[in-house]
Amino acid sequence: MRYANVLALIPVLILGAASTLSQAAVDINVAVNLAPPPIPVYDQPPLPAAGYLWTPGYWAWDGMDYYWVPGTWVQPPSSGMLWTPGYWGWRGGSYLWNAGYWGPEVGFYGGIDYGYGYGGSGYQGGYWHGGAFFYNRSVANFGRVNIVNVYSAPARHWGSSHVSFNGGEGGVRAQPTAHDRMAMGEHHAGLTSQQANHREQAQGMRELHASQNGGRPQILTTARAADFAHPGPGLHNHQTPRSNGGGPQPGRGAAMHAAPPRPEDAAGQRFQPHEQVQRQPQVQHQPQVRGPQVSHEQQARPEARPQASHEKERRDSGEQHDR
């Protein structure tokens, strides 16, 4: 299969105003008339250190061919920033690349199931709270790293689809939610310098090009961005869902966080940490056990003795007197 047959390469928009993006963050959209290959299934490499966030792998375009940009752990540009992956979308007879970005919310990424918390809408792999990132241990592979800020919540899995584009024939049928549209209008930042370097190195590796690997690259992940000397696991060979972490389990020593986030709702709202509220213990009120009902009049009178008892006492007293 050849991936070099295209009608045109059309530079279009730059996501976001140039004044809000650094030079390294500028990412130009492109339009191609050839669908990108399916997304391969892979195991996530271990987290290199606390503070790194997972960014899934994707197919990029170099003007003649698709090439695989491996999934990798990266450092966000600042605290509180989350990654919205890029995606290919069919529109106007071409596949348009919608570049990924950093922002306070995870926006729309075409409904593509990238795995490991990116199940098609939102992100279930973790959340920011108080300047620290809390990891979902059911998604992230901690390896040997001891992570303190940890919680456990099931990650939604949208199915086994490996389709890498939205719309068109065979594409994912997903539309932005109201929350996604709100996230699109927030302040964004493009690729960090490490991410840009990571993509550039991937472009220069022939074995990552679809025309060479038939859509099955051998280097699917790296431990850190642009660290191709330490590639992650190869092709995924078992059926564990990607969105549930797949492969290796979290390392030992990972402590559970006392305040797990609220599960994501159907509208794709982001995770929110529960506030720790100290509640007073609830006292269970026992039902009052009452005796026979007594009227107020009976309560005011002295206890009445039976009439028969008084008559017997008078008779006994008279008999003693006669004697």
C-alpha positions in Angstrom: 0.0 0.0 0.0 1.3 3.4 -1.0 0.5 6.6 1.0 2.2 9.1 -1.3 -0.7 9.6 -3.7 -2.4 13.0 -2.8 -4.3 15.7 -4.7 -2.8 18.6 -2.8 -1.2 19.8 0.3 -3.1 22.9 1.4 -1.8 24.9 4.3 -4.7 26.5 6.1 -5.3 28.0 9.5 -3.0 28.4 12.5 -4.9 27.3 15.6 -5.2 30.3 17.9 -3.8 33.8 17.4 -0.1 34.1 16.9 0.2 36.4 19.9 -1.0 33.6 22.2 1.4 30.9 20.9 5.1 30.6 21.2 7.1 30.1 18.0 7.6 26.4 18.9 3.9 26.0 19.4 2.8 27.1 15.9 1.2 24.1 14.2 -0.2 24.5 10.6 -3.2 22.4 9.6 -3.0 20.5 6.3 -5.5 18.8 4.0 -4.9 15.4 2.4 -7.1 13.3 0.1 -5.9 10.0 1.6 -7.2 8.6 4.8 -4.7 8.0 7.6 -4.0 4.4 8.7 -5.7 3.0 11.8 -4.3 3.7 15.2 -2.2 0.8 16.4 -2.8 -0.7 19.8 0.1 -0.6 22.2 1.2 -0.8 25.8 1.9 2.4 27.7 5.5 2.8 28.9 6.0 3.5 32.6 5.7 7.0 33.9 9.2 8.5 34.1 8.6 10.8 37.0 5.8 12.6 38.8 4.4 15.6 36.9 4.6 14.0 33.4 1.4 13.7 31.4 0.6 11.2 28.7 0.1 12.3 25.1 -1.1 9.6 22.7 0.5 8.6 19.4 -0.9 9.9 16.1 -0.4 9.8 12.4 1.2 13.1 11.0 1.7 14.1 7.4 5.0 15.3 5.8 3.7 16.3 2.4 4.2 12.9 0.8 3.5 10.3 3.4 1.9 9.6 6.8 4.3 8.9 9.6 3.7 7.7 13.2 4.5 10.1 16.0 4.9 7.8 19.0 2.9 8.2 22.2 5.0 9.6 25.0 5.2 11.2 28.5 5.7 14.9 28.4 6.0 17.8 30.9 3.1 20.3 30.5 4.0 23.9 29.7 2.6 24.9 33.1 0.6 23.7 36.1 -3.1 23.2 35.3 -2.7 22.5 31.6 -4.1 19.4 29.9 -3.5 18.0 26.5 -6.2 17.8 23.8 -4.9 15.4 21.1 -5.0 16.4 17.4 -7.2 14.5 15.0 -8.0 14.1 11.3 -11.4 15.2 10.2 -13.2 14.8 6.8 -14.5 18.0 5.3 -14.9 19.4 1.8 -13.5 16.3 0.2 -10.3 16.2 2.2 -8.9 15.0 5.5 -8.0 18.0 7.5 -5.6 17.9 10.4 -6.8 19.6 13.6 -3.8 20.3 15.7 -3.6 19.4 19.4 -3.1 22.0 22.1 -2.6 22.6 25.8 -5.4 24.2 27.8 -7.2 24.2 31.1 -9.9 21.9 29.7 -9.7 18.9 27.3 -11.6 19.8 24.2 -12.9 17.9 21.2 -10.6 15.5 19.5 -12.9 13.9 17.0 -14.2 11.1 19.2 -11.1 9.2 18.4 -10.3 6.4 20.8 -6.6 7.0 21.5 -6.6 4.9 24.7 -5.2 5.4 28.1 -7.8 7.9 29.3 -8.5 9.4 25.9 -11.5 7.3 25.1 -13.1 9.7 22.6 -14.3 12.5 24.9 -12.6 14.2 27.8 -9.7 12.7 29.7 -10.1 10.1 32.5 -6.4 9.7 33.2 -6.1 12.4 35.9 -6.8 15.9 37.0 -5.2 19.0 38.5 -5.9 20.1 42.0 -4.0 22.6 44.2 -1.1 22.7 41.7 -0.6 19.0 41.7 -1.6 16.3 39.2 -3.6 13.4 40.5 -3.2 10.2 38.5 -5.9 7.6 37.9 -4.2 4.3 38.7 -6.7 2.3 36.5 -5.2 4.1 33.5 -1.6 5.2 34.1 1.3 2.8 34.3 3.5 4.0 37.2 6.2 1.4 36.8 8.6 1.8 39.7 7.8 5.4 40.4 6.2 6.1 43.8 3.3 8.4 43.1 1.5 9.9 46.1 -1.4 11.7 44.4 -3.3 8.7 43.2 -7.0 7.7 42.9 -8.8 4.9 41.2 -11.8 5.3 38.9 -12.9 3.2 35.9 -12.1 4.9 32.6 -14.7 4.9 29.9 -13.9 2.8 26.9 -15.7 3.7 23.7 -15.1 0.4 22.0 -12.4 -1.4 20.0 -12.4 1.0 17.0 -9.0 1.9 15.7 -10.3 4.5 13.2 -8.0 7.5 13.2 -10.3 10.1 11.6 -13.7 11.8 12.1 -16.4 11.9 9.4 -16.4 10.7 5.9 -16.7 7.1 4.8 -15.8 4.8 7.7 -14.9 7.6 10.0 -16.0 8.2 13.6 -19.4 9.8 14.0 -18.9 12.3 16.8 -19.8 15.9 17.2 -18.5 18.5 19.8 -20.6 18.8 22.9 -21.4 22.2 24.5 -18.5 21.6 26.9 -16.2 20.9 24.0 -17.1 24.1 22.3 -16.5 26.0 25.5 -13.0 24.4 25.8 -12.3 25.4 22.2 -12.7 29.1 23.1 -10.3 29.0 26.1 -6.7 30.1 26.0 -4.5 27.5 24.3 -0.9 26.8 23.8 0.5 24.6 21.0 3.3 22.0 21.0 6.1 22.5 23.6 9.6 22.6 22.2 10.0 18.9 23.4 6.9 17.9 21.6 8.0 19.7 18.4 11.4 18.0 18.6 9.7 14.6 19.2 7.6 15.0 16.0 10.6 16.2 14.0 12.7 13.2 15.0 9.8 10.9 14.1 9.5 12.5 10.7 13.1 11.8 10.0 12.9 8.0 10.8 12.0 6.0 7.7 10.7 3.1 9.7 8.0 5.2 11.1 6.6 6.1 7.7 3.4 4.3 6.6 4.9 3.7 3.1 7.6 1.7 4.8 5.8 -0.1 7.6 2.3 -0.5 6.0 0.7 1.2 8.9 2.3 -0.9 11.6 5.3 1.0 13.1 7.6 -0.9 15.4 8.4 2.1 17.6 5.0 3.0 19.1 5.9 4.9 22.2 8.9 6.4 24.0 9.6 6.9 27.7 10.0 10.7 27.2 9.4 13.1 24.4 12.2 13.0 21.8 13.9 10.1 23.7 14.0 7.5 20.8 17.0 5.8 22.5 14.4 4.4 25.0 11.4 3.2 23.0 8.5 1.7 24.8 6.8 -1.6 24.4 6.1 -2.9 20.8 2.8 -3.8 19.2 0.1 -4.8 21.6 -0.4 -8.5 21.5 -3.4 -9.1 23.9 -7.0 -7.9 24.2 -6.8 -5.7 27.3 -8.6 -2.5 26.5 -6.3 0.4 26.0 -8.5 2.8 27.9 -8.1 0.6 31.0 -4.3 0.9 31.1 -3.4 -2.3 29.2 -0.1 -4.0 29.8 1.9 -3.3 33.0 0.1 -2.5 36.2 0.9 0.5 38.4 4.1 0.1 40.5 4.2 -0.6 44.2 4.0 2.1 46.8 1.3 4.1 45.0 -0.9 5.5 47.7 -4.6 6.1 47.3 -5.8 9.7 47.4 -8.4 10.4 50.1 -10.6 12.5 47.8 -11.1 10.8 44.4 -12.7 12.9 41.6 -16.3 12.8 40.6 -16.8 10.4 37.6 -17.2 12.0 34.3 -20.8 12.5 33.2 -22.3 11.6 29.8 -21.9 15.2 28.6 -18.1 14.8 28.7 -17.5 17.1 31.7 -14.0 17.1 33.1 -13.1 15.4 36.4 -13.6 17.6 39.4 -12.1 16.8 42.8 -14.5 16.3 45.7 -14.1 18.9 48.4 -13.1 17.3 51.7 -16.0 18.3 54.0 -15.9 17.2 57.6 -19.3 16.0 58.5 -20.7 15.3 61.9 -21.6 11.6 62.5 -25.2 11.0 61.8 -27.2 9.9 64.9 -29.8 7.3 64.3 -32.9 8.3 66.2 -34.5 5.2 67.8 -38.3 5.1 67.9 -39.7 5.9 71.4 -41.3 2.9 73.1 -44.4 4.1 74.9 -46.5 2.3 77.5 -50.3 2.4 77.7 -51.8 5.8 77.1 -52.9 7.5 80.3 -55.3 10.5 80.3 -54.3 13.8 82.1 -57.1 13.2 84.6 -55.7 9.8 85.5 -52.2 11.3 85.9 -53.5 14.0 88.3 -55.5 11.6 90.6 -53.8 9.4 93.2 -53.7 5.8 92.2 -57.2 4.3 92.9 -57.4 1.0 94.7 -60.0 -1.4 93.7 -63.4 -1.0 95.6 -63.5 -4.7 96.6 -60.3 -4.3 98.6 -61.8 -1.4 100.7 -64.9 -3.4 101.7 -62.8 -6.4 102.7 -60.6 -4.2 104.9 -63.7 -2.8 106.7 -65.1 -6.3 107.4 -61.8 -7.5 108.8 -61.5 -4.4 111.0 -65.1 -5.0 112.4 -64.4 -8.6 113.2 -61.3 -7.7 115.2 -63.3 -5.1 117.1 -66.0 -7.6 118.1 -63.4 -9.9 119.5 
